[in-house]
Amino acid sequence: MLQNALNDWYGNERGLDTWWNLKVSIHGGFESVFWNYQQLIKGTKDGISLVRFKGRPILWNQDRPLYYYPIKSQRTPVYQQELFNGWLYIFLRGSVNLLEEIREALLVPDKVLSLGRSEDVIFVRRAEFVEPAKRYKAKEIIFTYPTYIRLPNELLKVKRFPAYSIPVRVLFRNDGRPIMHKAEISSSTERDVYFESVLYAGADYIVTLAEKVWVERFEVDGLRPFKILLNYGWL
């Protein structure tokens, strides 16, 4: 989203390291969650084509009609989690110049911004610079908003948190070289995804640790305080 906002989708203008060194801490959640059962069209190497079948033009996939006939091309059944009305508070840590560019692009966007998929439209309520109101060490932390943390198991005194593996960066390569433009993407383009293991801490979760860690407390007008683990809360 941030690279798209600055028209630097593939990170070539400012350099990939500039983006990879940007740290993110996300807090908040969604007002409602809905599970939806769908059957998705299977993607194939040859893709979907338009052919003439039984005297009429029809979409074709996997040697079968895509629609209208009793025997159709195969689908993939999936359960999809749909999230509605999200309220997210995104903290960024990086170079001042990059943060200022991001702030201006979010406040006065020249395009519709989205979180990943184009239909996941976001509306930016505010974007401002903040400093930690307090830094302290603690063995027990209460998170006021849901967030993700990178705590290793040996630090956890109580191991009762959902664990996830989430993508933290993506690279598109042609013959090992990062692509420069969307037009370079082809069927042979490789997509390298880097994952990181995180724990989910929900609203008012209490994290009890085996030893004290540094905590940053941020205070934003009109909101409850945010707590970010200095070495484990930034992704």
C-alpha positions, 0 to 999 in steps of 0.5 A: 500500500505504501509503495503504491501510494508513492508510485514506487510499487516495485521499490526501484525509485527509492531502492529496495533497501529503503523499503525493507528497512522501514519498520511497521507495527499494526494495531486494531481490528475489525468490527465483524468477521464473516466466513464465506464458502466459495468455489474459485475458478482454477488458474492454469498455465494456459489460462482462460480462452474464448472458443467455439463449442457446440456452435456458440462462443464460450469461455474455456478452461481445463478442456471444459466449458467454464459456464452454462453446461452440466460438466464444467471446468474444475473449481477449488472449494475454499472457505474465505474469511471476510473482514468488515469495517476495519479500524487500523492504527499503523505505526511506521519507523524509518528515515524522516524523509521517507516518512514525510513523503508517506504522510503527504501521500496518505493525506493527499492521495493521487489514487484510491488506496487499498490494503493489498486487493483493489477492493480493500479500500482504505480511508485515512483519517489522520497521519502525523508524527508521534514520539514515544511518551515513555520507554520502560522495561516490563515482564508483564504487558497489557495490549490495549489494541490487537497487534502482532509481536515477534516474541521467541518462545523462550521469552514467553512464560505463558504460551497461549497465543495464536501463531501465524506466518505472515509475508513481510516482503515480496520480490518479483524476479526475472532470471534472478533480477528484480523487475522494474515495471509491471510490464515485465511480469510474464509466466516465467516471473518468479515471486519470492515471498519472505515470511515471519512468524508472529504471535497475535495478541488481542485487545487487553491481552496480557503477555507474561514474559520470563524476563523484562523487555523494553516497551514503548508507550505511544499516546495519541489524542482521543485513543487509548495508549499503544504499547510496542515492544521495542525489539519484538513489536516492529515488523 
